[in-house]
Amino acid sequence: MGGCTQSKAADPSPGAGAGVEDRLKFIAKVGLFKRLPKEEYSALANAMESVKIEPGATIIKQGDDGDEFYVIKEGKCNVDVDGTKVATLAVGDYFGEMALLRDEPRTATITASAKVEALSITRKTFDELGLLNKLEFPKRGAVAGGGGAVIETQPPCPKTKDEEKCMMNALKTNQNLQTMGSLEDVQIQQMIECMWKESIEKDTEVIKQGDQNSDYFYIIMDGEFEVMVSGDTNAMEGKAASAMGTLNAGQSFGELALMYFAPRAATVVAKTSATLMVIDRMQFKKILETASLAATMEHRKYLDKVVVLDPLTDNEKDSLAKALDERTFSKTENIFMQ
């Protein structure tokens, strides 16, 4: 079984555990399958295989190739990224889908923390049932892990003072990047130093809506780009797309698909010849991870001062600190209203 330890702890025998009727009842309760037409539940239930895992067994391992994704029917699992526990999964949660969605190595290690029964779906079944287009997978944070697929990168290029100033302003004004915690000048400078320059011809499609292989983030140094969004995210056709606006020098794009495990949200096409500064996904994520960790440590200091939170364990406070989102309010602005 791809990504699972080959031991007696895991028993991937087809049909083990509950029967098809039991699976049908379970599928109807899992939020992941709410978009799937009811008439297709039976085919899915028949295609699933029951997997039983003993406590402590590794189900999938970060960096391995994957060929299945799993939905937990009973028990709990730990999620570890780069040796650090980042989450706990329980009944109704799922994992392993990114190897199927993006065809990249496993982005985390999943270990059974108790006796687990899961339902697995192979890549072949996933494709045959058309689940990519029928299921809505929420975005999973990608900052602290993931990747591993080989992507094309280039050495950094020299930059003038004016270019660095333009790039710094573009990064500081990108609102999506700020949600990961305030980017300090040191992280911004690291990102600038890693980037390389690319010349783009007019009418070049730099990113395509719906593309699962999202490997680069861009800063526009000169030129103009058009942003287009189609209602059909699975088949982006320029003629059917609606123009949502333009991007110019000093602006950036492509960050969302790198920050989260999600397909490209729009198509970006060069309206003129242009110049871009580019950074690849792995360098981008490593720098953001540093910013996110710094923000978490700062949030933890505040949580330690809140008396009502004293009963929480250190691990619980750490989890809460990671989940906090920093927001700014103007004087006299209502924070919430009854």
Short mmCIF file of the C-alpha atoms (twelve columns), coordinates in Angstrom:
data_MODEL
# 
_entry.id   MODEL 
# 
loop_
_atom_site.group_PDB 
_atom_site.id 
_atom_site.type_symbol 
_atom_site.label_atom_id 
_atom_site.label_alt_id 
_atom_site.label_comp_id 
_atom_site.label_asym_id 
_atom_site.label_seq_id 
_atom_site.Cartn_x 
_atom_site.Cartn_y 
_atom_site.Cartn_z 
_atom_site.pdbx_PDB_model_num 
ATOM 1   C CA . MET A 1   0.000   0.000  0.000   1 
ATOM 2   C CA . GLY A 2   1.670   3.227  -1.162  1 
ATOM 3   C CA . GLY A 3   2.881   5.390  1.711   1 
ATOM 4   C CA . CYS A 4   1.993   2.825  4.416   1 
ATOM 5   C CA . THR A 5   4.357   0.745  6.490   1 
ATOM 6   C CA . GLN A 6   4.496   -2.817 5.247   1 
ATOM 7   C CA . SER A 7   3.808   -4.545 8.541   1 
ATOM 8   C CA . LYS A 8   1.168   -6.563 10.325  1 
ATOM 9   C CA . ALA A 9   -0.063  -3.363 11.919  1 
ATOM 10  C CA . ALA A 10  -1.930  -2.391 8.769   1 
ATOM 11  C CA . ASP A 11  -4.433  -4.779 7.177   1 
ATOM 12  C CA . PRO A 12  -5.550  -3.358 3.814   1 
ATOM 13  C CA . SER A 13  -7.599  -6.407 2.818   1 
ATOM 14  C CA . PRO A 14  -10.563 -5.512 0.555   1 
ATOM 15  C CA . GLY A 15  -13.927 -5.777 2.213   1 
ATOM 16  C CA . ALA A 16  -12.527 -5.934 5.742   1 
ATOM 17  C CA . GLY A 17  -14.686 -4.409 8.460   1 
ATOM 18  C CA . ALA A 18  -18.105 -2.986 7.786   1 
ATOM 19  C CA . GLY A 19  -20.079 -3.939 4.685   1 
ATOM 20  C CA . VAL A 20  -21.234 -1.768 1.822   1 
ATOM 21  C CA . GLU A 21  -24.471 -0.757 3.577   1 
ATOM 22  C CA . ASP A 22  -22.534 0.452  6.585   1 
ATOM 23  C CA . ARG A 23  -20.204 2.403  4.292   1 
ATOM 24  C CA . LEU A 24  -23.194 4.041  2.593   1 
ATOM 25  C CA . LYS A 25  -24.468 5.296  5.949   1 
ATOM 26  C CA . PHE A 26  -21.005 6.557  6.848   1 
ATOM 27  C CA . ILE A 27  -20.480 8.321  3.495   1 
ATOM 28  C CA . ALA A 28  -23.763 10.201 3.947   1 
ATOM 29  C CA . LYS A 29  -22.430 11.707 7.202   1 
ATOM 30  C CA . VAL A 30  -19.021 12.835 5.883   1 
ATOM 31  C CA . GLY A 31  -18.917 16.498 4.868   1 
ATOM 32  C CA . LEU A 32  -16.326 15.824 2.162   1 
ATOM 33  C CA . PHE A 33  -18.917 13.908 0.128   1 
ATOM 34  C CA . LYS A 34  -21.778 16.425 0.423   1 
ATOM 35  C CA . ARG A 35  -21.328 17.599 -3.190  1 
ATOM 36  C CA . LEU A 36  -21.322 14.065 -4.556  1 
ATOM 37  C CA . PRO A 37  -24.683 13.159 -6.162  1 
ATOM 38  C CA . LYS A 38  -26.559 10.676 -3.954  1 
ATOM 39  C CA . GLU A 39  -26.916 8.230  -6.841  1 
ATOM 40  C CA . GLU A 40  -23.120 7.903  -6.916  1 
ATOM 41  C CA . TYR A 41  -22.768 6.922  -3.259  1 
ATOM 42  C CA . SER A 42  -23.224 3.230  -4.062  1 
ATOM 43  C CA . ALA A 43  -20.375 3.158  -6.594  1 
ATOM 44  C CA . LEU A 44  -18.107 4.936  -4.116  1 
ATOM 45  C CA . ALA A 45  -19.022 2.571  -1.271  1 
ATOM 46  C CA . ASN A 46  -18.306 -0.454 -3.452  1 
ATOM 47  C CA . ALA A 47  -14.967 0.986  -4.599  1 
ATOM 48  C CA . MET A 48  -13.689 1.747  -1.102  1 
ATOM 49  C CA . GLU A 49  -11.480 -0.669 0.783   1 
ATOM 50  C CA . SER A 50  -11.471 -0.997 4.550   1 
ATOM 51  C CA . VAL A 51  -8.080  -0.594 6.215   1 
ATOM 52  C CA . LYS A 52  -7.403  -1.487 9.852   1 
ATOM 53  C CA . ILE A 53  -4.357  0.050  11.537  1 
ATOM 54  C CA . GLU A 54  -2.934  -0.708 14.960  1 
ATOM 55  C CA . PRO A 55  -1.907  2.108  17.350  1 
ATOM 56  C CA . GLY A 56  1.529   3.516  16.549  1 
ATOM 57  C CA . ALA A 57  1.569   2.277  12.956  1 
ATOM 58  C CA . THR A 58  2.578   4.708  10.209  1 
ATOM 59  C CA . ILE A 59  -0.098  4.934  7.506   1 
ATOM 60  C CA . ILE A 60  1.658   7.319  5.149   1 
ATOM 61  C CA . LYS A 61  5.150   8.833  5.368   1 
ATOM 62  C CA . GLN A 62  6.221   12.323 4.345   1 
ATOM 63  C CA . GLY A 63  8.218   12.251 1.111   1 
ATOM 64  C CA . ASP A 64  6.875   8.895  -0.106  1 
ATOM 65  C CA . ASP A 65  4.938   8.542  -3.337  1 
ATOM 66  C CA . GLY A 66  1.213   8.056  -2.761  1 
ATOM 67  C CA . ASP A 67  -1.523  6.149  -4.531  1 
ATOM 68  C CA . GLU A 68  -4.428  6.299  -2.044  1 
ATOM 69  C CA . PHE A 69  -6.308  8.725  0.112   1 
ATOM 70  C CA . TYR A 70  -8.135  7.794  3.296   1 
ATOM 71  C CA . VAL A 71  -11.232 8.724  5.304   1 
ATOM 72  C CA . ILE A 72  -11.160 7.869  9.017   1 
ATOM 73  C CA . LYS A 73  -14.131 5.734  10.086  1 
ATOM 74  C CA . GLU A 74  -12.941 4.972  13.611  1 
ATOM 75  C CA . GLY A 75  -10.045 6.168  15.766  1 
ATOM 76  C CA . LYS A 76  -7.596  9.068  15.643  1 
ATOM 77  C CA . CYS A 77  -4.365  9.875  13.805  1 
ATOM 78  C CA . ASN A 78  -1.464  12.260 14.386  1 
ATOM 79  C CA . VAL A 79  -0.181  14.500 11.594  1 
ATOM 80  C CA . ASP A 80  3.549   15.259 11.623  1 
ATOM 81  C CA . VAL A 81  5.414   17.587 9.262   1 
ATOM 82  C CA . ASP A 82  9.209   17.573 9.324   1 
ATOM 83  C CA . GLY A 83  9.102   15.677 12.640  1 
ATOM 84  C CA . THR A 84  6.729   18.117 14.363  1 
ATOM 85  C CA . LYS A 85  3.144   17.252 15.277  1 
ATOM 86  C CA . VAL A 86  0.851   19.784 13.608  1 
ATOM 87  C CA . ALA A 87  -2.639  18.292 13.924  1 
ATOM 88  C CA . THR A 88  -4.858  15.440 15.064  1 
ATOM 89  C CA . LEU A 89  -7.395  13.794 12.763  1 
ATOM 90  C CA . ALA A 90  -10.556 12.048 13.951  1 
ATOM 91  C CA . VAL A 91  -13.670 10.316 12.570  1 
ATOM 92  C CA . GLY A 92  -14.817 11.881 9.305   1 
ATOM 93  C CA . ASP A 93  -11.453 13.531 8.629   1 
ATOM 94  C CA . TYR A 94  -9.448  12.524 5.577   1 
ATOM 95  C CA . PHE A 95  -5.834  12.592 4.453   1 
ATOM 96  C CA . GLY A 96  -3.567  11.658 1.556   1 
ATOM 97  C CA . GLU A 97  -5.562  13.515 -1.092  1 
ATOM 98  C CA . MET A 98  -2.727  15.857 -2.095  1 
ATOM 99  C CA . ALA A 99  -0.729  13.019 -3.664  1 
ATOM 100 C CA . LEU A 100 -3.720  12.431 -5.943  1 
ATOM 101 C CA . LEU A 101 -4.649  16.069 -6.573  1 
ATOM 102 C CA . ARG A 102 -1.142  17.315 -7.346  1 
ATOM 103 C CA . ASP A 103 0.731   14.101 -8.133  1 
ATOM 104 C CA . GLU A 104 3.449   15.002 -5.631  1 
ATOM 105 C CA . PRO A 105 5.081   13.121 -2.734  1 
ATOM 106 C CA . ARG A 106 3.294   12.832 0.601   1 
ATOM 107 C CA . THR A 107 3.383   16.167 2.423   1 
ATOM 108 C CA . ALA A 108 3.064   14.788 5.976   1 
ATOM 109 C CA . THR A 109 3.451   11.631 8.032   1 
ATOM 110 C CA . ILE A 110 0.202   10.188 9.391   1 
ATOM 111 C CA . THR A 111 0.398   7.815  12.371  1 
ATOM 112 C CA . ALA A 112 -2.416  6.002  14.170  1 
ATOM 113 C CA . SER A 113 -2.640  7.310  17.749  1 
ATOM 114 C CA . ALA A 114 -5.309  4.709  18.537  1 
ATOM 115 C CA . LYS A 115 -6.749  1.725  16.736  1 
ATOM 116 C CA . VAL A 116 -7.990  3.045  13.409  1 
ATOM 117 C CA . GLU A 117 -10.352 1.861  10.717  1 
ATOM 118 C CA . ALA A 118 -10.231 3.901  7.534   1 
ATOM 119 C CA . LEU A 119 -11.750 3.676  4.083   1 
ATOM 120 C CA . SER A 120 -9.214  4.026  1.279   1 
ATOM 121 C CA . ILE A 121 -9.617  5.062  -2.354  1 
ATOM 122 C CA . THR A 122 -6.896  4.342  -4.896  1 
ATOM 123 C CA . ARG A 123 -5.740  6.813  -7.538  1 
ATOM 124 C CA . LYS A 124 -7.310  4.595  -10.237 1 
ATOM 125 C CA . THR A 125 -10.702 4.641  -8.500  1 
ATOM 126 C CA . PHE A 126 -10.368 8.356  -7.742  1 
ATOM 127 C CA . ASP A 127 -9.889  9.083  -11.444 1 
ATOM 128 C CA . GLU A 128 -12.515 6.619  -12.692 1 
ATOM 129 C CA . LEU A 129 -15.198 8.117  -10.432 1 
ATOM 130 C CA . GLY A 130 -14.226 11.673 -11.444 1 
ATOM 131 C CA . LEU A 131 -13.805 12.707 -7.800  1 
ATOM 132 C CA . LEU A 132 -11.431 15.559 -8.639  1 
ATOM 133 C CA . ASN A 133 -14.351 17.473 -10.163 1 
ATOM 134 C CA . LYS A 134 -17.055 16.219 -7.814  1 
ATOM 135 C CA . LEU A 135 -15.518 16.705 -4.377  1 
ATOM 136 C CA . GLU A 136 -14.647 20.017 -2.771  1 
ATOM 137 C CA . PHE A 137 -11.383 19.712 -0.873  1 
ATOM 138 C CA . PRO A 138 -10.901 22.648 1.533   1 
ATOM 139 C CA . LYS A 139 -7.532  24.391 1.424   1 
ATOM 140 C CA . ARG A 140 -4.928  22.908 3.680   1 
ATOM 141 C CA . GLY A 141 -2.171  25.134 5.017   1 
ATOM 142 C CA . ALA A 142 1.042   24.530 3.106   1 
ATOM 143 C CA . VAL A 143 3.500   26.808 4.850   1 
ATOM 144 C CA . ALA A 144 5.117   24.301 7.182   1 
ATOM 145 C CA . GLY A 145 5.492   21.402 4.840   1 
ATOM 146 C CA . GLY A 146 4.632   19.851 1.555   1 
ATOM 147 C CA . GLY A 147 6.350   19.945 -1.750  1 
ATOM 148 C CA . GLY A 148 9.090   17.535 -2.584  1 
ATOM 149 C CA . ALA A 149 8.271   17.379 -6.271  1 
ATOM 150 C CA . VAL A 150 11.159  18.434 -8.496  1 
ATOM 151 C CA . ILE A 151 10.545  21.891 -9.951  1 
ATOM 152 C CA . GLU A 152 12.661  24.016 -12.228 1 
ATOM 153 C CA . THR A 153 14.541  26.758 -10.439 1 
ATOM 154 C CA . GLN A 154 17.221  29.278 -11.370 1 
ATOM 155 C CA . PRO A 155 20.007  31.024 -9.482  1 
ATOM 156 C CA . PRO A 156 19.172  34.487 -8.119  1 
ATOM 157 C CA . CYS A 157 19.974  37.488 -10.286 1 
ATOM 158 C CA . PRO A 158 21.635  40.769 -9.270  1 
ATOM 159 C CA . LYS A 159 19.188  43.567 -8.391  1 
ATOM 160 C CA . THR A 160 19.574  47.329 -8.399  1 
ATOM 161 C CA . LYS A 161 18.527  49.406 -5.386  1 
ATOM 162 C CA . ASP A 162 15.436  50.583 -7.294  1 
ATOM 163 C CA . GLU A 163 14.479  46.987 -8.107  1 
ATOM 164 C CA . GLU A 164 14.861  45.942 -4.480  1 
ATOM 165 C CA . LYS A 165 12.719  48.894 -3.389  1 
ATOM 166 C CA . CYS A 166 10.006  47.938 -5.891  1 
ATOM 167 C CA . MET A 167 10.083  44.291 -4.761  1 
ATOM 168 C CA . MET A 168 9.980   45.169 -1.070  1 
ATOM 169 C CA . ASN A 169 6.947   47.393 -1.600  1 
ATOM 170 C CA . ALA A 170 5.201   44.642 -3.602  1 
ATOM 171 C CA . LEU A 171 5.732   42.112 -0.808  1 
ATOM 172 C CA . LYS A 172 4.687   44.472 1.975   1 
ATOM 173 C CA . THR A 173 1.464   45.448 0.197   1 
ATOM 174 C CA . ASN A 174 0.421   41.868 -0.642  1 
ATOM 175 C CA . GLN A 175 -2.437  41.348 1.822   1 
ATOM 176 C CA . ASN A 176 -2.480  37.559 1.460   1 
ATOM 177 C CA . LEU A 177 1.143   37.285 2.565   1 
ATOM 178 C CA . GLN A 178 0.402   39.352 5.654   1 
ATOM 179 C CA . THR A 179 -2.145  36.784 6.858   1 
ATOM 180 C CA . MET A 180 0.732   34.405 7.630   1 
ATOM 181 C CA . GLY A 181 1.999   36.827 10.245  1 
ATOM 182 C CA . SER A 182 3.772   40.094 9.663   1 
ATOM 183 C CA . LEU A 183 6.640   39.655 7.239   1 
ATOM 184 C CA . GLU A 184 9.662   41.280 8.824   1 
ATOM 185 C CA . ASP A 185 12.236  43.076 6.694   1 
ATOM 186 C CA . VAL A 186 14.649  40.175 7.170   1 
ATOM 187 C CA . GLN A 187 12.226  37.680 5.592   1 
ATOM 188 C CA . ILE A 188 11.343  40.102 2.826   1 
ATOM 189 C CA . GLN A 189 15.039  40.590 2.054   1 
ATOM 190 C CA . GLN A 190 15.566  36.822 2.009   1 
ATOM 191 C CA . MET A 191 12.779  36.452 -0.523  1 
ATOM 192 C CA . ILE A 192 14.181  39.238 -2.684  1 
ATOM 193 C CA . GLU A 193 17.650  37.683 -2.634  1 
ATOM 194 C CA . CYS A 194 16.296  34.311 -3.839  1 
ATOM 195 C CA . MET A 195 14.388  35.675 -6.845  1 
ATOM 196 C CA . TRP A 196 15.456  35.593 -10.474 1 
ATOM 197 C CA . LYS A 197 14.400  37.684 -13.476 1 
ATOM 198 C CA . GLU A 198 12.353  36.451 -16.430 1 
ATOM 199 C CA . SER A 199 11.340  38.317 -19.592 1 
ATOM 200 C CA . ILE A 200 7.763   37.661 -20.729 1 
ATOM 201 C CA . GLU A 201 6.383   38.171 -24.226 1 
ATOM 202 C CA . LYS A 202 2.997   39.727 -24.930 1 
ATOM 203 C CA . ASP A 203 0.055   37.263 -24.719 1 
ATOM 204 C CA . THR A 204 2.029   34.797 -22.606 1 
ATOM 205 C CA . GLU A 205 -0.185  32.885 -20.142 1 
ATOM 206 C CA . VAL A 206 1.898   32.937 -16.961 1 
ATOM 207 C CA . ILE A 207 -0.526  30.997 -14.755 1 
ATOM 208 C CA . LYS A 208 -3.701  29.133 -15.686 1 
ATOM 209 C CA . GLN A 209 -6.845  28.899 -13.581 1 
ATOM 210 C CA . GLY A 210 -7.395  25.424 -12.151 1 
ATOM 211 C CA . ASP A 211 -3.763  24.349 -12.597 1 
ATOM 212 C CA . GLN A 212 -2.809  21.977 -9.759  1 
ATOM 213 C CA . ASN A 213 0.950   22.329 -10.328 1 
ATOM 214 C CA . SER A 214 1.515   25.725 -8.759  1 
ATOM 215 C CA . ASP A 215 5.226   26.221 -8.321  1 
ATOM 216 C CA . TYR A 216 6.044   29.946 -8.562  1 
ATOM 217 C CA . PHE A 217 5.294   33.362 -7.100  1 
ATOM 218 C CA . TYR A 218 5.802   36.508 -9.198  1 
ATOM 219 C CA . ILE A 219 6.549   40.226 -8.771  1 
ATOM 220 C CA . ILE A 220 5.931   42.494 -11.764 1 
ATOM 221 C CA . MET A 221 8.897   44.764 -12.495 1 
ATOM 222 C CA . ASP A 222 7.482   46.260 -15.707 1 
ATOM 223 C CA . GLY A 223 4.636   45.578 -18.120 1 
ATOM 224 C CA . GLU A 224 0.915   44.905 -17.675 1 
ATOM 225 C CA . PHE A 225 -1.024  41.691 -17.039 1 
ATOM 226 C CA . GLU A 226 -4.716  40.855 -17.307 1 
ATOM 227 C CA . VAL A 227 -6.409  38.716 -14.656 1 
ATOM 228 C CA . MET A 228 -9.224  36.498 -15.933 1 
ATOM 229 C CA . VAL A 229 -11.584 34.189 -14.049 1 
ATOM 230 C CA . SER A 230 -13.898 31.588 -15.540 1 
ATOM 231 C CA . GLY A 231 -16.880 30.018 -13.835 1 
ATOM 232 C CA . ASP A 232 -15.510 26.648 -14.949 1 
ATOM 233 C CA . THR A 233 -12.403 26.108 -12.826 1 
ATOM 234 C CA . ASN A 234 -11.639 22.777 -14.446 1 
ATOM 235 C CA . ALA A 235 -11.343 24.017 -18.008 1 
ATOM 236 C CA . MET A 236 -10.130 27.562 -18.330 1 
ATOM 237 C CA . GLU A 237 -10.763 29.018 -21.783 1 
ATOM 238 C CA . GLY A 238 -9.732  32.610 -22.389 1 
ATOM 239 C CA . LYS A 239 -12.767 33.447 -24.543 1 
ATOM 240 C CA . ALA A 240 -15.157 32.246 -21.852 1 
ATOM 241 C CA . ALA A 241 -13.323 34.015 -19.066 1 
ATOM 242 C CA . SER A 242 -14.232 37.345 -17.540 1 
ATOM 243 C CA . ALA A 243 -11.560 40.006 -17.165 1 
ATOM 244 C CA . MET A 244 -11.280 40.832 -13.455 1 
ATOM 245 C CA . GLY A 245 -8.697  43.594 -13.685 1 
ATOM 246 C CA . THR A 246 -5.089  44.341 -14.501 1 
ATOM 247 C CA . LEU A 247 -1.818  44.065 -12.638 1 
ATOM 248 C CA . ASN A 248 1.079   46.481 -13.151 1 
ATOM 249 C CA . ALA A 249 4.651   47.112 -12.048 1 
ATOM 250 C CA . GLY A 250 5.044   46.893 -8.278  1 
ATOM 251 C CA . GLN A 251 2.306   44.293 -7.842  1 
ATOM 252 C CA . SER A 252 2.578   40.535 -7.274  1 
ATOM 253 C CA . PHE A 253 0.562   37.400 -7.924  1 
ATOM 254 C CA . GLY A 254 0.527   33.627 -7.513  1 
ATOM 255 C CA . GLU A 255 0.868   33.477 -3.732  1 
ATOM 256 C CA . LEU A 256 -2.431  31.800 -2.785  1 
ATOM 257 C CA . ALA A 257 -1.797  28.484 -4.518  1 
ATOM 258 C CA . LEU A 258 1.630   28.310 -2.842  1 
ATOM 259 C CA . MET A 259 0.373   29.282 0.620   1 
ATOM 260 C CA . TYR A 260 -2.369  26.654 0.471   1 
ATOM 261 C CA . PHE A 261 -2.739  23.331 -1.278  1 
ATOM 262 C CA . ALA A 262 -5.134  24.710 -3.868  1 
ATOM 263 C CA . PRO A 263 -5.307  25.091 -7.648  1 
ATOM 264 C CA . ARG A 264 -4.649  28.430 -9.310  1 
ATOM 265 C CA . ALA A 265 -7.622  30.750 -8.735  1 
ATOM 266 C CA . ALA A 266 -7.265  32.785 -11.948 1 
ATOM 267 C CA . THR A 267 -5.490  32.996 -15.289 1 
ATOM 268 C CA . VAL A 268 -2.906  35.765 -15.679 1 
ATOM 269 C CA . VAL A 269 -1.893  36.802 -19.216 1 
ATOM 270 C CA . ALA A 270 0.678   39.401 -20.305 1 
ATOM 271 C CA . LYS A 271 -1.022  42.325 -22.102 1 
ATOM 272 C CA . THR A 272 2.395   43.736 -23.023 1 
ATOM 273 C CA . SER A 273 5.962   42.495 -22.991 1 
ATOM 274 C CA . ALA A 274 6.990   42.411 -19.335 1 
ATOM 275 C CA . THR A 275 9.621   41.538 -16.766 1 
ATOM 276 C CA . LEU A 276 8.952   39.388 -13.707 1 
ATOM 277 C CA . MET A 277 10.931  38.458 -10.612 1 
ATOM 278 C CA . VAL A 278 10.267  34.816 -9.713  1 
ATOM 279 C CA . ILE A 279 10.716  32.559 -6.684  1 
ATOM 280 C CA . ASP A 280 9.961   28.828 -6.544  1 
ATOM 281 C CA . ARG A 281 7.548   27.172 -4.156  1 
ATOM 282 C CA . MET A 282 10.061  25.545 -1.809  1 
ATOM 283 C CA . GLN A 283 12.102  28.689 -1.141  1 
ATOM 284 C CA . PHE A 284 8.884   30.715 -0.844  1 
ATOM 285 C CA . LYS A 285 7.435   28.342 1.756   1 
ATOM 286 C CA . LYS A 286 10.612  28.064 3.822   1 
ATOM 287 C CA . ILE A 287 10.757  31.848 4.204   1 
ATOM 288 C CA . LEU A 288 7.055   32.098 5.061   1 
ATOM 289 C CA . GLU A 289 7.447   29.301 7.580   1 
ATOM 290 C CA . THR A 290 9.999   31.408 9.449   1 
ATOM 291 C CA . ALA A 291 7.595   34.365 9.521   1 
ATOM 292 C CA . SER A 292 4.729   32.153 10.655  1 
ATOM 293 C CA . LEU A 293 6.817   30.613 13.454  1 
ATOM 294 C CA . ALA A 294 7.864   34.055 14.693  1 
ATOM 295 C CA . ALA A 295 4.219   35.183 14.762  1 
ATOM 296 C CA . THR A 296 3.190   32.031 16.649  1 
ATOM 297 C CA . MET A 297 5.868   32.603 19.299  1 
ATOM 298 C CA . GLU A 298 4.692   36.198 19.725  1 
ATOM 299 C CA . HIS A 299 1.056   35.085 20.052  1 
ATOM 300 C CA . ARG A 300 2.060   32.491 22.654  1 
ATOM 301 C CA . LYS A 301 3.528   35.247 24.861  1 
ATOM 302 C CA . TYR A 302 0.155   37.003 24.908  1 
ATOM 303 C CA . LEU A 303 -1.748  33.779 25.622  1 
ATOM 304 C CA . ASP A 304 0.467   33.083 28.648  1 
ATOM 305 C CA . LYS A 305 -0.806  36.356 30.160  1 
ATOM 306 C CA . VAL A 306 -4.497  35.441 29.825  1 
ATOM 307 C CA . VAL A 307 -5.588  33.988 33.177  1 
ATOM 308 C CA . VAL A 308 -8.673  32.239 31.816  1 
ATOM 309 C CA . LEU A 309 -6.390  30.150 29.574  1 
ATOM 310 C CA . ASP A 310 -4.218  28.894 32.455  1 
ATOM 311 C CA . PRO A 311 -5.898  25.439 32.521  1 
ATOM 312 C CA . LEU A 312 -4.697  24.763 28.957  1 
ATOM 313 C CA . THR A 313 -1.639  22.580 28.444  1 
ATOM 314 C CA . ASP A 314 1.434   23.901 26.629  1 
ATOM 315 C CA . ASN A 315 0.490   21.898 23.530  1 
ATOM 316 C CA . GLU A 316 -3.035  23.330 23.589  1 
ATOM 317 C CA . LYS A 317 -1.690  26.872 23.891  1 
ATOM 318 C CA . ASP A 318 0.711   26.244 21.031  1 
ATOM 319 C CA . SER A 319 -2.156  25.024 18.849  1 
ATOM 320 C CA . LEU A 320 -4.225  28.072 19.762  1 
ATOM 321 C CA . ALA A 321 -1.296  30.401 19.036  1 
ATOM 322 C CA . LYS A 322 -0.904  28.876 15.554  1 
ATOM 323 C CA . ALA A 323 -4.612  29.409 14.852  1 
ATOM 324 C CA . LEU A 324 -4.719  33.080 15.844  1 
ATOM 325 C CA . ASP A 325 -5.131  35.652 13.091  1 
ATOM 326 C CA . GLU A 326 -3.812  39.153 13.771  1 
ATOM 327 C CA . ARG A 327 -6.089  42.017 12.701  1 
ATOM 328 C CA . THR A 328 -5.837  45.805 12.918  1 
ATOM 329 C CA . PHE A 329 -8.727  48.118 13.829  1 
ATOM 330 C CA . SER A 330 -9.051  51.862 13.421  1 
ATOM 331 C CA . LYS A 331 -10.012 54.191 16.250  1 
ATOM 332 C CA . THR A 332 -13.822 54.090 16.951  1 
ATOM 333 C CA . GLU A 333 -14.236 51.103 14.611  1 
ATOM 334 C CA . ASN A 334 -16.655 48.446 15.911  1 
ATOM 335 C CA . ILE A 335 -14.836 45.176 16.623  1 
ATOM 336 C CA . PHE A 336 -18.085 43.255 16.938  1 
ATOM 337 C CA . MET A 337 -21.694 44.184 17.415  1 
ATOM 338 C CA . GLN A 338 -24.349 42.400 19.464  1 
# 
